[in-house]
């Protein structure tokens, strides 16, 4: 069986509505990438199809992760199916609103105008945003009360879902981070804005592609970092699993789980520091002393804690009892 065929066979067992949602999202990201070269309209200095491209890719990755995760549930599997289905529909509503606004050359988030497009977008957000947070929280509880995979994977999933939920709470702050003002859309028409992602300079210049503010704090930074924590932590888990095949001291799943737990705490520290920095109106491109101290603290904790776990694991592995445990694990894997 070829690799693509194996991938398709594996995906067939995943949550189908979420897989369909992810497929549409990736198709949107591809369409938007092409549209960047066809549609030269700019919205507040940014190509108008950049935002749909980013939303499509991010939602596709997150939806595909949930589709895989829900297929691993033991208890609450039926509830998980319905939660995933509602998430898929709510995600389509949210991203669809972004696409609708982009196609009409107007602003999606914080648009307080009275015309039909702005009203439709606000309605879609009001229906679709809350379920994304609530469902993520419920799925996190479902994962918390049961073991999904080995200890390392279970820890990665719990920490990743917790951070994803926290990132969505950060997103709720966005509506209160800037006051009322008027800007111009891609058609040259005035748009009444109420709220924003920037703090200190809500509509200032932004970084390439991400458009994260370079002149003020930007809550989209911790939102993005927290939302994709689950993928990063699962990748770390997978890397540790591969390394365990050639490093005996890593074959104890408790050791891998401790290292993943340290990675989760470090990731949480980075997320908290970025949110704190953004709330103080400082751009991610200009770290102040307080933020640098916070990052240094996270780095020192991570290195010391990881070194302690590694040294203890290597000592156990080098002892006669540890060597016997490794050999028994090898026999179990071979059998």
N, C-alpha and C positions, 0 to 999 in steps of 0.2 A: 504494500500500500504506500502510495506517495505521501510526502509530508503534507501537501494541501488537502489530500483526501483524509488524512488522519485528523487534521485540524477541523475540517468540516464535520467529521464523525463525532469529535469531542463536543463541538459547539451545539450539535443537535440536542444534547441533553441539558443544555442551559435554559434559562428562563426565556421563552421565545418572544414575548412582547418586548422585553428589554433588548434582546438581540436585534429585533426589527427596528427598535428605536435607535440603537447604536448604528445600524446600517444606514438609516436615514441621516443621522447626524454626520457620519463620515462622508456621505454623499454631498451633504450641504457644505461641509468644509472644502471638499474638492471643487464644487460649483463656485463657491465664494472665491477660492484661490484663482480660478479662471476669470471670474468676473472682475477681479482687481485689474486685469490687463485690458478689459473691454469697457468698463464703466470708470471714467476718470473723475467722478464727482467726489468732493471732499466734504466731510462733516466735522467741523471744528478742527480742521487741520489734518484729519486722518481719512484715508481712503474709506469709502462708505461700506465696503464689503469686508473690511478687516474684522469688525466686531462679530458678524455672523460666522465667519470662519473660525474665530477663536471659540465662540460658544458651541459651535457644532463639534469641534474636535474635543473640547473639554467634556462636554456632555456625553459624547460617544465613548470616550475612554472610561468615564465613571459608570455609565450605563452597562458597558460590557463587563466591568468588574463586578457590579451587582448581579448581573445575569449569571456569572460563574458562581458567585458566592451563594446565591439562593439555591442553586442546584446541590450545594453541599450540606444544606440544613437537614437535620434528622427530625427533631421536634419542631412543630409549627410550620411544616413545609407548605401546607395549604394556605395558611395565613400569609406566609412569605410570598406565595405565588400572587395572591391578590394585591399585596403591598407593592410588589414589583410592577404589576400591571398598572396600578394607579400612578406609580412613579413615572412609568413610560409615557402615560397620557399627559401628566402634569409637565414633564420635560418637553414634550412636543408643543404644549401651549406656550411655555415660556420662550423657547427658542423660536417658535413660530412668530411670536410677537416681535422679537428682535429682527427677524427677516422681513416682516411686514413693514416695520418702520424704515429699515434700510432701503427697501424697494421704493418707498415713497420719499426718500431723501430727507427723512426727519429723524429726530432723536427718540430713542425708545425709553430708556430709564429717566425718571424724574421729569418727564414731559408733562406739563400741567395745562397744555392748550385744550381748547374745547372742540377742535375739529374731530371728525369721525375716526380718523386713523389713531390719533393720540388717545381718544376715549377707548377704542378697541384694545389698544396695547395695555392701557392701565387695567382694563377689565381682565385681560388674560393673565397679567401678573398677579392681580388680586386673587384669582382662582388657583393659579398654578404654583406660586412660590411657597405658601405654607405647607402643602403636602410634601414637598421635597424635604424640608426640615423634619417634619413629623415622622415621615416614613423612614428616614435615615436613623432617627432616634429609636424607633420600634425595632428595626432590623438589628441595630446595635444591641438592644436588649435580648433579642432572640439569639444572637451570637454569644452574648455574655452568659446565658444560662445553659449552654451546651458546648461540647468540644467539637470544633470543626477542624479536622486535620490534626497534626501533632501539636505539641505544646508551643513550639515556635510560631507556627502558622496561626494558631488560635490567638496568641498574644498580639501578633501583627494585625489581625483582623479587628480585634477589640480596640486597640489603640488607633488604628486607621479610621475606623468608623466613628470613634469618639472625636477625633480631630476633624473629620468631615462635617460632623454635626456642629462643632464649634465654629468652623469656617462659615457655615450657613448663618449662624447667629451673628457673626461679624458682618455678613452681608446685610442683615437687618439694620445695622447701625448706619449703613450708607444713606438711608433716607433722612437721617437727622444730622448729617455731617456738613451740610452747606445750606445757606438760606435762599430765599427767593431772589431771582435775577432773570434777565432776559438775554438770550443768545440768538445766533442766526444759524438756520439749518442749511442743508446743501442746496436748497432752492432759493436761498436769499430771504426766506421768510422768518419773522421773529418767533422764537419759542420761549414760552414762560417756563422757567425751571424752578423746581422746589425740591431741594435736596441734591446730593451729589456724592461722588466717591472721594473727592479730594478734600483735604482739611488744610486751611490756611490759604490755599489758592485753588479753589475747586475746578477751575477750567483752564489751568495753566498748561504749559507745554509738557509733552509726555515722551517716554522712551520709545524707541523703535519697536514696532509690532505690538508689544504689550500695552503701550500708551500709558504705562504707570507714570504718575506725575514726577517730574524732576524739579518742581518748584514748591511742593507742599507734601504733606502726608497723604498716603493713598491706601485706603482699606482694602483695595483689590489685591494688594500684595499678600497679606496674611490669608485672605480668602482663597486665593489660588494655592498657596502653600499648604493650607489645611485640607483643602478639597482633595488634593492628590497625595496625601500622606499614605493612604492605604496602598497605592501602587508602589511607592518608594519602600515601605516596610515589607511588602510581599517580595519585592525584588531582593532586599537584603536577606530575607528568609531563604529565598531560592539560592542565592550565592552561598550562604552558609551550608545549605544542603549539598551543594556541589563540592565545596571544600571538604566536607565531612568524609567524602569518599577517599581522600588522600591524607587526611589528618585525623588520626585516631582520637585525639582529645575532643574533637568536635562531634563524634558519633553519639555522644550522650545528648539526647534531645533537651535535657534540662539546661545544658550549657548553651545550646543554641537559643533556647527560650530566654535565658538571662540576657544574652547579647542583644536579642531583638527587643527585649524590654528596655534595655539601656538606650537603644536606638530610638525607641518610642518616646522615652523621657527627653532625650536630646532634641528630637523633632518638636516635641511640645514646647520646650524652652525657646527654640528658634521661632516658632509660631507666636508665642506670647511676646517675645521681644519685638517682632515685626509689628504686631498689633499695637503694642505700647508706643513704638516709634511713630507709627502712622497717626495715632490719636493725638500725639504731641505736635503734629503738623510738620514732621521732618521727612523729606523724601528718602526713598530707599537708596538713592545714588549718593547720599551724603549722610553717613553715619556719625552721630554725635558721640560724645564721651560716654554718656549713660548707656547707649545702645552697645557700644564697643565693650564696655565692662560686662554687660549682660551676655553678649556672645562669648566673651572670654570665659566667663563662669560656666557656660554650657559646654564649651570645648574642654575645659579642665575636668569637669565632672565626667564627661564622656570618656576621655582618655584614661583617667584614674579608675573609673568603674570597670571599663572594658579590660584594662590591663589586669586588674584584680581577678576578674572572672577567668581570663585566659591563663594566667599563671597558676591559679588554683586547679583548673582543668588539666593543664599539662603535668602538674605534680601528681594528680590522681592517676593520670594515664601512664606515667612513668613508674608508678608503684606496682608491685606484683599483683595486688588486687585489681588495680585499674587495668593492667594488661590482660588479666583473665576476663574482665568485663568486655573489653574490646574484642577478644577472640570469640567470646560467646555471641556478641552482636554480629560478628562476621559470619558465624555459623548460622545464626538466625536468618540473616539476609540471604545467605546462600541456599537455605532450605526453603 
